[in-house]
Each structure stands twice: as C-alpha cells, then as structure tokens.
Amino acid sequence: MSLQEQFDQALADSKNLPERPDNQTLLKIYALYKQASAGDTDGSRPGMTDFVARAKYDAWDGFKGTSKDDAMQQYIDLIEELKG
C-alpha cells in the first residue's frame, strides 16, 4: 500500500476513533493534515481575537519545513496510536 493510500485510510479512520482526542491532539492532527496536504503555512497569522484560527495556524506552523511525506507518515502513526 502506498503512503498516499495509507494516508487516505488514516483520514477515514480519524473520523471513527474510539474516543475523542484532547484539544492538543486535535490540533496536532489538524496541523499534520494541513502540512501533508498543503505544505508550509501561507498567509498571515490570524489576529489575537480569533483564538481557534490562531491556535490552528500556530500548530500548523510548528511543522514548517516538514516534507509532505514525513507529515503523512506522522499523521498515519498518530491515528494508528489513537485507534489503540
């Protein structure tokens, strides 16, 4: 199975986890997904009044420089871990 196929499967699996991850883990899932699918952050950082968008942007920006393949693998590993 190719990395892309494993990533697609992990995306599907992420919607059926046995329990909802905590907010930090959800941010990491989001950030790895964005890095794997879109690459490094682009645009400007959201303003201080938009807490959710700012937290998502910062989490994604934390993976800046990570290759798409590495981000995919980290996403797959994280979802596998969460599946138990």
Backbone bond lengths (Angstrom), bond angles and torsions (degrees), N, CA, C in turn:
res aa  C-N    CA-C-N  psi(-1)  N-CA   C-N-CA  omega(-1)  CA-C   N-CA-C  phi
1 M - - - 1.455 - - 1.535 108.34 -
2 S 1.311 116.58 131.82 1.468 120.36 -178.12 1.527 110.88 -72.16
3 L 1.309 115.70 163.96 1.465 120.85 177.91 1.525 110.27 -59.16
4 Q 1.335 117.22 -42.49 1.464 121.00 179.02 1.531 111.07 -61.69
5 E 1.319 117.12 -40.67 1.474 120.52 178.55 1.531 110.89 -66.62
6 Q 1.336 116.80 -40.05 1.471 120.15 176.79 1.523 110.68 -64.27
7 F 1.329 116.10 -39.76 1.466 121.71 178.66 1.532 110.04 -63.79
8 D 1.329 116.51 -45.73 1.466 120.71 178.60 1.527 110.89 -60.67
9 Q 1.327 116.73 -39.14 1.462 120.68 178.02 1.528 110.58 -66.83
10 A 1.330 116.62 -41.27 1.469 120.59 178.21 1.530 110.71 -63.33
11 L 1.338 116.80 -37.49 1.471 120.16 175.61 1.520 110.40 -58.97
12 A 1.317 116.74 -46.86 1.467 120.75 178.53 1.528 110.61 -63.41
13 D 1.327 116.45 -43.43 1.468 121.19 -179.45 1.523 111.72 -64.09
14 S 1.326 117.44 -30.99 1.470 120.80 -176.94 1.525 111.78 -64.33
15 K 1.319 116.76 -21.84 1.466 120.96 -179.99 1.531 111.99 -84.28
16 N 1.321 116.83 -8.11 1.472 121.43 -176.75 1.523 112.43 -128.03
17 L 1.317 117.40 36.92 1.467 120.32 179.59 1.528 109.66 -69.43
18 P 1.350 117.15 149.50 1.462 120.04 -178.02 1.533 113.21 -61.36
19 E 1.334 117.26 -32.51 1.462 120.09 174.88 1.515 109.50 -144.20
20 R 1.343 115.13 154.79 1.463 120.63 -177.45 1.530 109.25 -70.77
21 P 1.335 117.24 126.87 1.476 119.71 178.37 1.535 111.20 -66.35
22 D 1.331 115.91 159.22 1.462 119.89 176.07 1.532 109.43 -69.64
23 N 1.322 116.04 168.76 1.467 121.01 -174.72 1.525 113.16 -59.86
24 Q 1.338 118.16 -38.88 1.475 120.62 179.15 1.520 110.59 -62.37
25 T 1.330 116.05 -41.67 1.463 120.37 -179.82 1.526 110.31 -69.39
26 L 1.338 116.64 -39.33 1.469 119.80 176.76 1.523 110.76 -60.72
27 L 1.328 117.24 -40.03 1.463 120.57 177.54 1.524 110.91 -63.69
28 K 1.332 116.20 -39.99 1.463 119.98 179.55 1.528 110.48 -66.31
29 I 1.339 117.25 -41.04 1.467 121.31 177.17 1.523 109.32 -59.65
30 Y 1.337 116.05 -47.89 1.462 121.25 179.37 1.524 111.08 -59.03
31 A 1.336 115.62 -48.58 1.466 120.84 -175.69 1.528 111.33 -63.27
32 L 1.317 117.00 -43.45 1.467 119.91 179.19 1.525 110.81 -66.06
33 Y 1.342 116.62 -38.65 1.465 119.83 176.95 1.528 110.10 -60.86
34 K 1.337 116.81 -48.02 1.465 120.66 -178.34 1.528 110.87 -63.38
35 Q 1.336 117.26 -42.68 1.467 120.90 -179.52 1.529 109.86 -64.50
36 A 1.331 116.94 -40.74 1.463 121.21 -179.12 1.523 111.91 -69.93
37 S 1.327 116.81 -34.21 1.462 118.95 -174.63 1.522 113.61 -96.74
38 A 1.340 117.48 -28.79 1.471 119.70 -175.15 1.525 114.20 -121.43
39 G 1.327 117.94 -10.74 1.469 119.87 -177.18 1.519 110.83 83.12
40 D 1.323 116.22 -156.84 1.472 120.94 -176.60 1.524 111.99 -62.73
41 T 1.337 115.17 155.64 1.465 121.00 177.96 1.517 110.14 -56.33
42 D 1.307 114.12 151.75 1.458 119.16 174.63 1.531 107.63 -137.88
43 G 1.304 116.16 164.27 1.453 119.46 -177.50 1.514 111.38 79.66
44 S 1.300 115.43 -176.36 1.461 119.54 -177.43 1.523 110.46 -96.92
45 R 1.307 114.34 158.57 1.457 121.64 -179.55 1.531 108.96 -68.56
46 P 1.341 117.63 134.14 1.469 119.89 178.83 1.532 111.82 -60.00
47 G 1.317 115.65 154.22 1.461 121.40 -178.53 1.517 113.35 -66.55
48 M 1.319 115.50 165.37 1.467 121.72 -176.00 1.528 112.83 -64.28
49 T 1.314 118.44 -22.62 1.463 120.10 -178.33 1.520 112.39 -78.98
50 D 1.325 118.10 -17.54 1.464 121.55 178.91 1.527 108.60 -100.69
51 F 1.338 115.38 79.05 1.462 121.44 -172.49 1.527 113.18 -60.05
52 V 1.322 117.20 -43.63 1.469 120.97 -176.52 1.529 110.62 -65.79
53 A 1.334 116.55 -50.21 1.471 120.06 -179.52 1.523 110.85 -62.29
54 R 1.323 116.48 -37.60 1.466 120.73 179.66 1.526 110.79 -66.23
55 A 1.329 117.37 -42.99 1.469 121.34 179.09 1.529 110.37 -63.98
56 K 1.332 116.95 -41.72 1.466 120.54 178.38 1.528 110.47 -63.93
57 Y 1.331 116.47 -44.77 1.466 120.86 -179.84 1.532 109.87 -61.37
58 D 1.326 116.90 -46.54 1.472 120.41 -178.81 1.521 111.90 -63.09
59 A 1.333 116.51 -39.69 1.466 119.82 178.37 1.527 110.37 -63.41
60 W 1.328 116.00 -45.39 1.468 121.25 178.96 1.524 110.08 -63.49
61 D 1.323 116.64 -44.42 1.463 121.16 -178.46 1.530 111.53 -62.44
62 G 1.331 116.78 -24.61 1.457 121.51 177.75 1.522 113.28 -64.93
63 F 1.319 116.99 -17.96 1.464 121.32 178.73 1.520 112.02 -101.89
64 K 1.328 117.60 11.24 1.468 122.10 -179.68 1.530 109.65 -53.21
65 G 1.318 115.70 133.05 1.467 120.36 179.94 1.524 113.79 91.22
66 T 1.341 116.98 -11.12 1.460 120.46 177.28 1.525 107.98 -76.76
67 S 1.321 117.01 131.61 1.470 119.37 -179.50 1.525 109.89 -67.21
68 K 1.317 114.99 157.76 1.473 119.56 178.69 1.526 110.43 -59.56
69 D 1.331 116.99 -41.52 1.472 120.01 -179.91 1.524 111.47 -63.71
70 D 1.344 116.73 -43.04 1.469 119.98 178.24 1.523 110.71 -63.35
71 A 1.330 117.31 -42.09 1.462 121.20 179.37 1.529 110.33 -63.94
72 M 1.331 116.59 -41.01 1.470 120.06 177.26 1.518 110.48 -59.87
73 Q 1.336 116.66 -46.59 1.463 120.56 -178.13 1.527 110.85 -64.22
74 Q 1.321 118.00 -41.90 1.462 121.11 178.28 1.531 110.69 -63.81
75 Y 1.339 116.76 -39.12 1.466 121.55 177.44 1.528 109.70 -62.14
76 I 1.333 116.14 -48.92 1.471 121.55 179.73 1.528 109.95 -57.52
77 D 1.338 116.43 -47.67 1.473 121.02 -178.67 1.525 111.31 -61.82
78 L 1.340 117.12 -41.93 1.467 121.22 -179.22 1.530 110.73 -64.88
79 I 1.318 117.57 -45.15 1.468 120.46 179.97 1.524 110.23 -64.74
80 E 1.332 117.28 -40.86 1.473 120.28 177.80 1.533 110.15 -59.89
81 E 1.322 116.29 -42.88 1.458 121.74 179.05 1.533 110.57 -62.10
82 L 1.319 116.96 -42.80 1.467 122.06 -178.20 1.531 112.05 -70.95
83 K 1.331 116.14 -26.93 1.464 119.23 178.34 1.529 111.47 -68.98
84 G 1.337 114.58 -21.98 1.465 119.06 178.42 1.478 110.80 80.63
